[in-house]
Amino acid sequence: MGGWDVNCAICGAGFSAFDPFGEEGFQGDGGEDTGYDRRILSVEDLEWLDNARVIGFNPEAFGVRKCFISGKSDREEYGTLECAYGDDPNLPRPSGSYAQNNPGQVPLATYSNYDPNIPLAVPFHEDCFILLSKAIYHHQHGTVPPNLGKGEKFTGGESDLALGIVSKDALYAALKKLYVMDSYDHCLTHVDYGELRETVQEQYWCCFRGQESWVSNPLTGPQLKAFFSSAQDLALAVSGPPPSPTNFSLGTKNPFTKFPKELISEILLHLPLSSLKSFALSGLAPFALAQDNAFWHRKTNLDFPFLYDFPTLEGERNWLAVYQELHRQCYPKIPVPALEGQEDEGGDEEFEGGEDAGGEEEAGGEDGNENTRAPTQPEPDTTLVLSLANRRRVWGICQQIIPSYISALKELEGGDNFENQIDKRVVERSLSLQMPIVANPLPSDGKAISTYFISSWEELKGGLKLQFWFEDDNGDEKGRLCGVEVQGQRLFGTRGVRFEEPEEVVIEEGTWVEGLVFVVDGGSENALKDSRMGITAFEVLLDNGQSTKVGNQTGDKRLLKVNDGMVITGLIGELGNGIITRLGLLQAPNPNSPTLLPPSKIVPQIQKPLWHTSLPPLNIHAAPYETGYWTPSRSYDTIPMPFILFSLDGSFEKLGKLRGIEGDLDLRCWGVKSADGEGKRTGPMDKMDEGECFEIHGEDGERVVKVEIGMNSLVMGLKITTNKNRFAFFGQTQKNYHITYEETEEAFIAGLYISWGYGDDRRCCSTTSVLTAAKPGHDASKGKIEGVKNQTPWSPPRPEDDRLGHSSFVHIALVDEGEYEEYKDMHW
């Protein structure tokens, strides 16, 4: 098994050309078709392939619009492009050791990345993107101004329109519709890449003779500029007697003689050249088609819209000759080595018109690869400008993307122009700090949606009515959330195909929504990729301390709560398969506060993940969880994370009642024991009989002050240390790195949380981290503890009898000081 290459979503070519001229012998079998032809391509001609960028979606971006375009890519490996930050604020920023070792860079996994927690990201060449922008402009306006994108400088920065033409959000939505996530394709699934339709399916990008045109820059290049510069010399009219008319009599009645020439010409203008030749050969044309200069002038403009920068030709021209030359350039016959014993298929004759019109359309048609094979390696046609052929091909691919783009653009703008009815101050200040996945399976073509609770600041706390629309219940399965309707405003989502009356919540005047607790049910305990689940109930939290519940509250819960100093202005999310698949809050700095923080100074609070059946106390902070490099079959957002607290109410004062922490060597179950006999156990618990209890002498002031988590493919082990310098270890001793959480002067470790999301039967621990809180006398916001990652190996030394020299590991649940001697030399 090796790696794989990914291809540009717009042209289908790769992002680098490994051994482009077959000099290292890695391509094919080393025959004459290996590597590009140096006589027509140079290394410099391939440099444009390295200018790659990525368009993607970052659900943690602060803005209402969350799509980004990365800076330039530096290198590619295993489908991941290492990209510079650029100046797009929505670009995700790496953390930890990667950020330290690669400043200013971010790794972006493209196409199907085998990780359901990472949204789709799509790579493209800079020049292909510029050509797409011009194709979109031509589709919308019928022309491409000469100064459009003058200088061809790619920006893709903070503006929502790249080059002032393309909406990042609409383009991303369009590309999602053209890709099938489960296909693991290295390009857009529903796009025909023309001459590269088979090449894009290969695991690696290989360089073969005969494909030089399809890796030539379709936008710029010295040959292209030289061709356009010399265009004024193309097919100048030659003075002389007019050509004699051709006799069109066939001895039979010709029905086309009854129609006006103008009507016939209008029909023929829209025929492809192959059909036009056949018609001319038939002798049915009632006029000399080859001699109709005006016809070929119009057909040249009609058939070559991708030559938007072709100069205006001055003076009299033979427009049939102009058309034929452009057609020769854009649909070239590229000679390649023949198979043994295969004869040359021959070339085409020129279009003559009338009864003597000869030649047939090139093999493969106007969209095909028109190759002829010769028994020996032929000399290349050095008069061909390869970029012209590739521009024609890429322009055709753009035409397949544009319909989805236009459709997505209309959806973003909204048929009722709703966002334009909202006070600009509300829209500009509204942020989305988190937008978790709330349903499964997650469709690849989810549609971004949003709505506002208010039209102006004057409506804040003026009363509100929310209606929640759910699917019909289906037997034991609960109906999932389809939409939320704000009284007098736009529907967020949909009412569903079949629906009953909505659940309704009325917020009285003088109060306002402070947060939402939503219930996810219908399969959260099942780790299968296609388990059916979604939001089945809500609890609406109000700023007066009260709440209103909607739906059956049985299931797993997640909290979305407004940040301090902010107020909720609306909802944001995604709609897919008729249900809400992502959900987040729109919030803005409270306009009634004495001081308003600028958006750049607002730091999102750590929202809690999906908790199993109940939420921890509100004073508890959840440190970001750690994962290995194995990923579950669905997003962590939808995997419940049970927890245990070292004091049953999460307070520092009651830590003295802790008497023990239970666990097992496979990290399958956890529990706590307290002095009053109460306790809690969580996890699959099929290993609880094999578990051990680490005694904690809470009555003597003993408490947990440090937790270390070892990671490898999954969570490998967990080490707990108390303030009495006693420790316990659960799990595997081998790991790649560990992360340490240690008590501070302001915060203490209040508990653990963990998930079992890997494997269909949820038998492997997939994430874990700590719960923390502020110590008495400190502000609640100070209760966060940052983890410190250590890459030092945590594995035991090689045993003396290990002849193969591999490091070994053991599964242990070490809780008794009498067992320390046996394991003291292990580095955990």
C-alpha positions in Angstrom: 0.0 0.0 0.0 1.3 3.4 -0.9 0.0 7.0 -0.9 -2.2 8.7 -3.5 -2.3 11.8 -5.5 -5.2 14.3 -5.7 -6.2 16.3 -8.8 -7.5 19.8 -9.5 -11.3 20.0 -9.2 -11.5 22.3 -12.2 -9.1 20.8 -14.8 -8.4 17.3 -13.4 -4.6 17.5 -13.6 -2.3 16.9 -10.7 -0.4 19.5 -8.6 3.1 18.4 -9.4 4.8 16.4 -12.1 7.0 13.7 -10.6 9.6 12.5 -13.2 7.7 14.4 -16.0 10.0 13.3 -18.8 10.4 9.7 -17.7 14.1 10.0 -16.9 13.9 8.0 -13.7 12.1 5.1 -15.2 9.3 5.1 -12.8 6.5 5.7 -15.2 5.0 2.9 -17.2 7.4 0.3 -18.5 10.0 2.7 -19.8 8.7 2.7 -23.3 8.5 5.6 -25.8 5.1 6.7 -24.3 6.7 7.3 -20.9 7.1 11.0 -19.9 6.2 14.1 -21.7 7.8 15.1 -25.0 10.7 17.6 -24.3 10.4 18.9 -27.8 7.1 20.6 -27.0 7.1 21.0 -23.1 9.8 22.2 -20.7 10.1 22.2 -17.0 9.1 25.9 -17.0 5.8 25.0 -18.8 4.8 22.8 -15.9 5.5 25.2 -13.1 1.9 26.5 -13.0 0.8 23.1 -11.7 2.5 23.8 -8.4 0.4 26.9 -7.7 -2.3 25.1 -5.7 -4.9 26.3 -3.2 -7.8 24.8 -1.3 -11.4 25.8 -0.8 -13.1 24.5 2.3 -15.5 24.9 5.1 -14.5 25.7 8.7 -17.5 25.3 11.2 -15.4 27.0 13.9 -14.9 30.2 12.0 -16.4 33.2 13.7 -18.2 34.7 10.8 -21.7 33.8 9.5 -20.0 32.8 6.3 -17.5 30.0 7.1 -15.9 29.0 3.7 -12.3 29.8 3.1 -9.7 29.8 0.4 -6.2 28.9 1.6 -2.9 30.4 0.8 -0.6 28.8 -1.7 0.2 25.1 -1.2 3.7 24.1 -0.5 3.6 20.3 -0.9 1.2 17.4 -1.1 1.3 14.0 0.6 -1.4 11.4 1.1 -4.1 13.7 -0.2 -3.1 16.5 2.3 -1.9 19.8 1.0 0.4 21.9 3.2 -0.9 25.5 2.7 0.2 28.9 3.7 -2.3 30.9 5.9 -2.9 33.6 3.3 -5.3 36.3 4.4 -8.6 34.5 4.7 -9.8 34.8 8.4 -11.9 31.6 8.0 -8.9 29.4 7.4 -8.5 26.9 10.3 -5.4 27.3 12.3 -3.4 24.3 13.5 -2.3 23.9 17.1 0.2 22.0 19.2 3.5 20.7 17.9 2.5 21.1 14.2 2.0 24.8 14.6 5.3 25.1 16.5 7.2 23.1 13.8 5.5 24.6 10.8 4.8 28.3 11.4 2.4 29.9 9.0 1.3 26.6 7.5 -1.8 24.5 7.8 -2.4 20.9 6.6 -5.7 20.5 4.7 -6.9 17.0 3.8 -8.8 17.1 0.5 -11.7 15.2 -1.0 -12.6 12.0 1.0 -10.2 12.1 3.9 -11.4 9.0 5.8 -12.2 11.3 8.8 -15.9 12.2 9.3 -14.9 15.0 11.7 -13.3 17.0 8.9 -15.5 18.7 6.3 -14.9 18.4 2.6 -12.0 20.5 1.2 -11.3 20.8 -2.5 -8.0 21.7 -4.2 -7.5 23.7 -7.4 -4.9 25.4 -9.5 -4.8 29.2 -9.2 -5.0 29.7 -13.0 -7.9 27.2 -13.3 -9.8 29.2 -10.6 -9.2 32.5 -12.6 -10.5 30.8 -15.7 -13.6 29.5 -13.9 -14.3 33.1 -12.6 -14.2 34.3 -16.2 -16.5 31.5 -17.4 -18.9 32.4 -14.6 -18.8 36.1 -15.7 -19.3 35.1 -19.3 -22.3 32.9 -18.3 -23.9 35.8 -16.4 -23.1 38.7 -18.8 -22.4 37.1 -22.2 -18.9 38.5 -22.4 -15.6 38.7 -20.6 -14.1 42.3 -20.4 -10.4 42.5 -21.3 -9.5 44.0 -18.0 -11.4 41.4 -15.9 -8.8 40.2 -13.3 -6.2 42.4 -15.0 -2.7 41.0 -14.3 -4.2 37.6 -13.4 -3.3 38.1 -9.8 -5.0 35.7 -7.5 -6.2 37.1 -4.1 -8.8 34.9 -2.5 -8.5 37.0 0.6 -11.0 38.5 3.0 -13.5 39.6 0.4 -16.4 37.2 0.0 -15.8 37.5 -3.8 -12.6 36.1 -5.2 -11.5 38.4 -8.0 -14.7 40.3 -7.5 -16.6 37.5 -9.3 -16.9 34.2 -7.5 -18.6 33.7 -4.1 -16.6 31.3 -2.0 -19.7 30.0 -0.3 -21.6 29.4 -3.5 -18.7 27.7 -5.2 -18.1 25.4 -2.2 -21.7 24.4 -2.1 -21.5 23.7 -5.9 -18.4 21.5 -5.5 -20.1 19.6 -2.7 -23.0 18.7 -4.9 -20.6 17.4 -7.6 -18.7 15.1 -5.2 -19.7 11.9 -3.5 -17.9 11.6 -0.2 -18.1 7.8 0.0 -16.5 7.5 -3.5 -13.0 8.4 -2.3 -12.4 9.9 -5.7 -9.4 12.2 -6.2 -11.5 14.7 -8.2 -15.2 15.7 -8.6 -17.3 12.6 -9.0 -20.0 14.1 -11.2 -17.7 15.9 -13.6 -16.5 14.7 -17.0 -12.8 15.7 -17.4 -12.8 15.1 -21.1 -9.5 13.8 -22.4 -8.4 13.1 -18.7 -11.6 11.2 -17.8 -9.6 8.0 -17.3 -6.4 9.5 -16.0 -8.1 11.2 -13.0 -9.2 7.8 -11.7 -5.6 6.6 -11.2 -4.0 6.4 -7.8 -1.0 8.5 -8.9 -0.6 11.3 -11.4 1.6 9.8 -14.2 3.1 11.6 -17.1 2.5 10.1 -20.5 3.4 11.2 -24.0 0.4 12.5 -25.8 -1.0 14.3 -22.8 1.1 17.4 -23.1 -1.8 19.6 -24.0 -3.7 18.6 -20.9 -1.0 19.9 -18.5 -0.4 23.1 -20.5 -1.4 26.3 -18.7 -5.0 27.1 -20.0 -4.8 30.8 -19.0 -1.4 32.3 -19.9 1.9 31.3 -21.4 4.5 32.6 -23.8 3.2 30.6 -26.8 -0.4 31.7 -26.1 0.6 35.4 -25.9 2.7 35.0 -29.1 -0.2 33.4 -30.9 -2.6 36.3 -30.0 0.1 38.9 -30.9 0.4 37.5 -34.4 -3.3 37.0 -34.9 -3.6 40.1 -37.1 -1.7 38.2 -39.8 -4.3 35.4 -39.7 -6.3 34.6 -42.9 -6.1 38.1 -44.5 -8.4 38.3 -47.5 -6.7 37.8 -50.9 -8.0 40.0 -53.8 -9.1 38.1 -56.9 -12.2 37.0 -58.9 -15.1 35.7 -56.8 -15.3 31.9 -56.6 -17.7 30.3 -59.1 -21.0 29.0 -57.5 -21.5 25.3 -57.0 -24.3 23.4 -58.7 -26.5 22.0 -55.9 -28.9 20.0 -58.1 -29.3 16.5 -56.9 -31.8 15.4 -59.4 -34.3 15.2 -56.5 -36.4 17.8 -54.8 -34.4 19.8 -52.2 -36.7 20.8 -49.3 -34.1 23.4 -48.0 -34.6 25.6 -51.1 -38.0 26.6 -49.6 -36.5 28.2 -46.5 -34.9 31.6 -46.3 -31.1 31.6 -46.2 -31.2 33.5 -42.9 -33.2 30.8 -41.2 -31.0 28.0 -42.5 -27.8 29.9 -41.5 -29.2 30.4 -38.0 -29.8 26.6 -37.6 -26.4 25.7 -39.1 -24.6 28.1 -36.7 -25.5 25.8 -33.8 -24.4 22.5 -35.4 -21.1 21.0 -34.3 -18.5 20.9 -37.1 -18.9 17.2 -37.7 -22.6 17.6 -38.4 -22.0 20.7 -40.5 -19.5 18.8 -42.7 -22.0 16.0 -43.2 -24.7 18.5 -44.2 -22.3 20.2 -46.6 -21.3 16.8 -48.1 -25.0 15.9 -48.6 -25.3 18.7 -51.2 -28.5 19.9 -49.5 -27.1 23.3 -48.7 -28.9 25.8 -51.0 -26.0 28.2 -51.0 -22.2 28.0 -51.0 -21.6 27.6 -47.3 -17.8 27.7 -47.5 -18.1 31.1 -49.3 -20.4 32.7 -46.7 -17.9 34.9 -44.9 -20.5 36.4 -42.5 -21.6 32.9 -41.5 -18.1 31.8 -40.5 -17.5 35.1 -38.7 -20.5 34.5 -36.5 -19.7 30.9 -36.0 -16.2 31.7 -34.9 -17.5 34.0 -32.2 -20.1 31.5 -31.2 -18.0 28.3 -31.0 -14.9 29.8 -29.3 -16.2 31.8 -26.3 -13.2 30.6 -24.3 -11.0 32.7 -26.5 -12.3 35.8 -24.8 -8.9 37.4 -25.1 -8.5 36.8 -28.8 -7.8 40.2 -30.4 -10.3 41.9 -32.6 -9.2 41.2 -36.2 -9.0 44.3 -38.4 -9.5 44.4 -42.2 -11.0 41.8 -44.5 -10.7 38.2 -43.5 -11.3 34.7 -44.8 -13.4 33.7 -41.8 -13.6 30.1 -42.8 -9.8 30.0 -42.7 -9.8 31.7 -39.3 -12.3 29.2 -38.0 -10.4 26.3 -39.3 -7.1 27.5 -37.8 -8.7 28.0 -34.4 -10.4 24.7 -34.6 -7.1 23.0 -35.5 -5.5 24.6 -32.5 -8.3 23.9 -30.0 -9.0 20.3 -31.2 -5.5 19.1 -32.2 -4.6 15.7 -33.6 -1.8 14.7 -31.2 0.4 11.9 -32.7 1.4 9.2 -30.2 3.4 6.0 -30.8 1.5 3.3 -32.6 0.9 -0.2 -31.3 2.8 -2.8 -33.1 1.4 -3.5 -36.5 -1.1 -0.6 -36.4 -1.2 1.6 -39.5 -1.6 5.4 -39.6 -5.3 6.4 -39.6 -4.6 9.5 -41.6 -5.7 13.0 -41.1 -8.6 15.3 -42.0 -9.1 17.3 -45.2 -10.1 21.0 -45.0 -13.7 22.1 -45.0 -14.5 22.9 -48.6 -18.3 23.1 -48.7 -20.8 21.9 -51.2 -20.5 18.5 -52.9 -16.7 18.5 -52.7 -16.5 19.0 -48.9 -14.1 16.3 -47.6 -12.9 15.0 -44.3 -14.6 13.7 -41.2 -14.7 15.0 -37.7 -11.6 14.0 -35.7 -11.8 10.8 -33.7 -13.6 11.3 -30.4 -15.6 14.3 -31.6 -15.1 17.9 -30.5 -14.9 16.8 -26.8 -12.7 13.8 -27.4 -9.0 13.2 -27.6 -8.3 13.3 -31.4 -5.1 11.2 -31.7 -3.7 9.4 -34.7 -1.2 6.6 -34.3 1.8 6.2 -36.5 4.1 3.2 -36.8 7.1 5.3 -35.6 7.5 8.3 -33.2 6.4 11.3 -35.4 7.8 14.7 -35.3 5.6 17.0 -33.1 3.6 19.8 -34.7 5.4 22.8 -33.3 2.8 25.2 -34.8 0.3 24.0 -32.2 -0.3 26.1 -29.1 -1.1 23.5 -26.5 -2.7 25.9 -24.1 -5.5 26.6 -26.5 -6.6 23.0 -26.5 -6.4 22.8 -22.7 -8.4 26.0 -22.4 -11.1 24.6 -24.6 -11.2 21.5 -22.4 -11.2 23.3 -19.0 -13.8 25.8 -20.2 -16.0 22.9 -21.0 -15.5 21.5 -17.4 -16.4 25.0 -16.1 -19.7 24.8 -17.9 -20.5 21.6 -15.8 -19.7 23.5 -12.6 -21.6 26.7 -13.4 -25.2 25.4 -13.1 -24.6 24.1 -9.5 -22.8 27.4 -8.7 -25.6 29.6 -10.0 -28.2 27.5 -8.1 -26.1 27.7 -4.9 -25.7 31.5 -5.4 -29.5 32.0 -5.6 -30.0 30.0 -2.4 -27.4 32.1 -0.6 -29.0 35.3 -1.7 -32.4 34.1 -0.7 -35.5 34.3 -2.8 -37.1 36.9 -0.4 -33.9 38.9 0.0 -34.4 38.3 3.8 -31.0 39.3 5.0 -31.4 42.7 3.4 -34.4 43.4 5.7 -32.2 43.1 8.8 -30.5 46.1 10.3 -26.9 46.1 9.0 -25.7 46.7 12.6 -27.2 43.3 13.6 -25.8 41.5 10.6 -22.3 42.9 10.8 -21.9 42.2 14.5 -23.4 38.7 14.5 -20.9 35.9 14.9 -21.1 32.1 14.9 -18.6 30.6 17.3 -19.5 27.0 16.9 -21.7 24.9 14.6 -21.5 21.2 15.6 -22.9 18.3 13.6 -26.2 17.2 15.1 -27.4 14.4 12.8 -26.2 11.3 11.1 -25.7 10.1 8.4 -24.4 13.5 7.2 -25.0 14.2 3.5 -22.2 15.6 1.5 -24.4 18.3 -0.1 -25.8 20.0 3.0 -27.2 23.5 2.4 -26.1 26.4 4.6 -29.0 28.1 6.3 -29.4 30.9 8.8 -32.1 33.2 10.2 -32.3 36.1 12.6 -34.6 36.4 15.7 -34.7 40.2 15.4 -34.7 42.8 12.5 -33.2 45.6 14.7 -31.8 46.1 18.1 -35.1 47.7 19.2 -36.8 44.3 18.9 -34.4 42.8 21.5 -36.4 41.4 24.5 -39.6 42.5 22.7 -41.1 39.0 22.9 -40.6 36.0 20.5 -42.4 32.9 19.4 -40.4 29.9 18.1 -42.0 26.9 16.4 -40.1 23.7 16.1 -40.9 21.3 13.3 -40.1 17.6 13.6 -40.5 14.6 11.3 -43.4 12.4 12.0 -42.6 9.7 14.6 -41.9 6.4 12.8 -42.6 3.5 15.2 -40.0 3.5 17.9 -37.9 6.1 16.0 -38.5 9.7 17.1 -39.0 12.4 14.6 -35.9 14.5 13.9 -35.8 18.3 13.7 -36.6 19.7 10.3 -36.8 23.4 11.0 -37.3 26.3 13.4 -39.7 29.0 12.4 -39.4 32.5 13.9 -42.7 34.3 14.1 -42.9 36.8 11.2 -39.4 35.8 9.9 -38.0 33.3 7.5 -38.2 29.5 8.2 -34.9 28.0 9.3 -34.8 24.7 7.6 -38.1 23.1 6.4 -41.4 21.9 7.7 -40.7 18.4 6.3 -42.5 16.3 3.7 -45.1 15.1 6.2 -45.6 17.1 9.3 -48.1 17.6 12.2 -48.5 20.8 14.2 -45.2 22.3 15.4 -44.0 22.4 19.0 -44.2 26.0 20.1 -42.2 28.1 22.6 -43.3 31.7 23.6 -40.7 34.0 25.1 -42.4 36.8 27.0 -41.5 40.4 26.6 -38.6 41.4 28.8 -36.8 38.0 28.6 -34.6 36.6 25.9 -33.1 33.3 24.8 -29.8 32.5 26.5 -29.0 29.1 25.1 -30.3 25.8 23.9 -30.0 22.3 25.2 -30.8 19.8 22.4 -31.4 16.1 22.7 -29.9 13.8 20.1 -31.5 10.4 19.9 -32.2 7.6 17.4 -28.8 5.8 17.3 -26.1 7.7 19.3 -25.2 4.5 21.1 -24.6 2.8 17.8 -21.2 3.6 16.2 -22.2 2.4 12.8 -21.6 5.0 10.0 -25.2 4.9 8.9 -26.9 5.0 12.3 -30.0 7.2 12.0 -30.0 10.1 14.5 -30.9 13.7 14.9 -32.3 16.3 17.2 -35.5 15.0 18.8 -36.1 17.6 21.6 -35.1 21.0 23.0 -34.8 22.9 26.2 -34.8 26.6 25.6 -32.9 28.5 28.3 -33.9 32.0 29.2 -31.9 34.8 30.7 -34.2 35.0 33.8 -33.1 31.5 34.9 -36.2 29.7 33.6 -36.5 27.3 30.7 -39.1 25.6 28.5 -38.8 22.0 27.2 -40.0 20.8 23.8 -40.3 17.1 22.9 -39.2 13.9 24.7 -36.1 14.6 26.7 -34.8 11.0 26.7 -31.5 10.9 24.9 -28.0 12.5 24.8 -27.7 16.2 25.4 -25.6 19.1 24.1 -25.4 22.6 25.3 -25.2 25.7 23.1 -25.0 28.8 25.3 -24.4 32.5 24.6 -21.0 33.9 25.6 -20.6 36.4 28.4 -21.4 39.9 27.2 -23.2 38.6 24.1 -26.8 38.1 23.1 -28.4 35.6 20.7 -29.5 37.2 17.4 -30.4 34.0 15.5 -29.6 30.5 14.3 -27.1 29.1 11.8 -26.7 25.6 10.4 -27.0 23.2 7.6 -30.0 21.4 6.1 -29.5 17.9 4.5 -31.9 15.1 3.6 -34.8 17.2 4.9 -33.4 17.6 8.5 -31.2 20.0 10.4 -27.7 18.4 10.2 -25.6 21.3 11.8 -26.8 23.8 14.3 -25.2 26.8 16.0 -26.1 30.2 17.5 -25.7 33.6 16.0 -24.6 36.0 18.7 -23.4 39.5 18.9 -22.0 41.9 21.6 -24.9 43.1 23.7 -25.8 46.6 22.4 -26.9 47.6 25.9 -23.5 46.9 27.5 -21.4 49.9 28.5 -18.6 48.8 26.3 -18.7 46.7 23.1 -15.8 44.3 22.3 -14.8 44.3 18.7 -15.3 40.9 17.1 -11.5 40.3 16.9 -11.4 40.4 20.7 -14.2 37.9 21.4 -12.9 34.5 22.5 -15.4 31.6 22.2 -16.0 29.7 25.3 -15.4 25.9 25.1 -18.8 24.5 24.4 -19.4 21.1 25.9 -19.5 18.0 23.5 -22.5 15.6 23.3 -22.9 14.3 26.8 -24.4 10.9 27.6 -28.0 11.4 29.0 -27.1 14.5 31.2 -25.0 17.7 31.3 -22.3 18.3 33.8 -22.8 21.3 36.2 -22.6 24.7 34.6 -19.4 25.6 36.5 -17.5 22.8 34.8 -15.2 23.4 31.9 -14.3 20.6 29.4 -10.8 20.6 28.2 -10.5 19.8 24.4 -10.5 16.0 24.0 -7.5 14.1 22.6 -7.7 11.6 19.8 -5.4 9.1 18.1 -4.8 8.8 14.4 -7.5 6.2 14.0 -10.8 7.9 13.3 -14.4 6.7 14.1 -16.9 5.9 11.4 -18.8 9.1 12.1 -18.2 12.5 13.6 -17.2 13.0 17.2 -19.9 15.6 17.4 -22.5 12.8 17.4 -20.7 10.4 19.7 -21.8 10.7 23.3 -19.1 11.4 25.9 -20.0 10.0 29.4 -18.3 11.6 32.4 -17.5 11.0 36.0 -16.9 13.8 38.6 -14.5 13.4 41.6 -17.1 15.3 43.6 -20.7 14.5 42.8 -21.7 18.1 42.4 -18.4 19.3 40.7 -17.4 21.5 43.7 -14.0 21.8 45.2 -15.4 21.6 48.8 -16.8 18.1 48.4 -13.7 16.5 46.9 -13.1 15.3 50.5 -15.8 12.7 50.0 -14.0 10.9 47.2 -12.8 7.4 48.2 -11.9 5.8 44.9 -11.6 5.8 41.1 -12.4 2.7 39.2 -11.1 1.6 35.8 -9.9 -1.3 33.8 -6.9 -2.2 31.8 -8.8 -1.8 28.4 -10.3 1.6 29.2 -13.7 0.2 28.9 -15.3 1.5 32.1 -14.9 4.2 34.7 -16.4 4.9 38.1 -16.1 6.8 41.3 -16.8 5.9 45.0 -17.7 8.4 47.7 -17.8 8.3 51.5 -21.6 8.3 51.7 -21.9 5.3 49.5 -23.0 7.1 46.4 -21.1 6.8 43.2 -21.3 6.6 39.4 -20.2 4.2 36.8 -20.1 4.9 33.1 -19.0 3.3 29.8 -19.9 0.0 28.1 -18.9 -1.7 31.4 -18.4 -5.1 29.9 -15.0 -5.1 31.6 -16.1 -3.8 35.0 -15.6 -7.2 36.6 -12.0 -6.9 35.5 -11.6 -3.4 36.8 -9.5 -2.1 39.7 -10.2 0.6 42.3 -7.6 3.2 43.0 -8.2 4.3 46.6 -8.4 8.0 47.3 -8.2 9.2 50.9 -10.3 12.3 50.5 -10.9 12.5 54.3 -7.2 13.3 54.6 -7.3 16.0 51.9 -6.1 13.7 49.1 -7.3 14.7 45.6 -6.3 14.3 41.9 -3.8 17.0 40.8 -2.5 15.6 37.6 -3.9 13.5 34.7 -1.7 12.2 31.8 -3.2 10.7 28.7 -1.2 8.5 26.4 -2.1 8.5 22.7 -1.2 6.3 19.7 -3.7 5.0 17.1 -6.3 5.4 19.9 -6.2 6.4 23.5 -3.6 4.0 24.9 -3.5 4.8 28.6 -4.3 7.1 31.5 -2.1 8.0 34.5 -3.6 9.7 37.6 -1.5 11.4 40.3 -2.7 12.8 43.6 -1.3 15.5 45.8 0.1 12.8 48.1 2.4 11.7 45.3 0.5 8.5 44.7 -0.5 7.4 41.3 -2.5 4.8 39.3 -2.2 3.7 35.7 -4.9 2.2 33.5 -4.4 0.9 29.9 -1.4 0.3 27.6 2.1 1.3 28.4 3.1 2.0 24.8 2.2 5.3 23.1 3.6 8.0 20.7 3.0 11.0 23.0 1.1 12.0 26.1 -0.6 15.2 27.2 -0.6 16.4 30.8 -3.2 18.3 32.7 -2.1 19.7 36.0 -3.8 21.6 38.8 -3.1 25.3 39.0 -3.5 28.0 41.7 -6.9 29.0 40.2 -8.3 25.7 38.8 -8.6 22.1 39.9 -9.3 18.8 38.1 -13.0 17.9 38.7 -13.4 14.7 36.7 -12.9 12.8 33.5 -14.9 12.4 30.3 -14.4 9.7 27.6 -16.0 8.2 24.6 -16.1 4.8 23.0 -16.7 5.6 19.3 -14.3 3.4 17.4 -15.5 0.1 15.9 -19.0 -0.9 15.1 -19.6 -2.4 18.6 -17.9 0.6 20.4 -15.3 -1.5 22.0 -12.4 0.9 21.8 -11.8 4.1 23.6 -11.6 6.9 21.0 -11.4 10.2 23.0 -10.7 11.3 26.6 -9.9 14.5 28.5 -10.5 16.2 31.9 -13.2 18.3 33.4 -12.0 21.3 35.3 -13.4 24.1 37.5 -12.3 27.2 39.4 -11.2 27.0 43.0 -13.0 28.9 45.7 -12.5 32.6 45.5 -11.7 32.6 41.8 -13.9 33.6 38.9 -15.6 30.8 37.0 -13.9 31.7 33.8 -10.5 31.0 35.5 -11.4 27.3 35.8 -9.8 26.2 32.6 -6.7 24.0 32.5 -4.6 23.9 29.4 -3.0 20.6 28.5 0.8 20.3 27.7 1.8 17.9 25.0 4.9 15.8 25.4 6.3 13.9 22.4 8.8 11.9 24.5 8.3 8.2 24.0 6.2 6.7 26.8 7.0 3.1 26.0 9.0 0.7 28.1 12.6 -0.2 27.2 13.2 -3.3 25.0 13.1 -6.5 27.0 16.4 -8.4 27.0 14.8 -11.5 25.4 13.2 -9.5 22.6 15.5 -10.7 19.7 13.6 -8.7 17.1 14.3 -5.5 18.8 10.7 -4.3 18.9 9.5 -2.3 21.9 6.8 -4.2 23.8 3.8 -3.1 25.7 1.5 -4.5 28.4 -2.1 -3.9 29.5 -2.3 -3.1 33.2 -4.5 -1.6 35.8 -2.0 -0.5 38.4 -3.6 0.8 41.6 -1.7 -0.9 44.4 1.7 0.5 45.6 2.8 -3.1 46.1 2.7 -3.6 42.3 5.0 -0.6 41.6 8.2 -2.6 41.8 7.2 -4.9 39.0 6.6 -2.0 36.6 9.0 0.6 37.9 11.3 0.6 34.8 8.5 1.3 32.4 8.4 4.8 31.1 4.8 5.7 31.6 
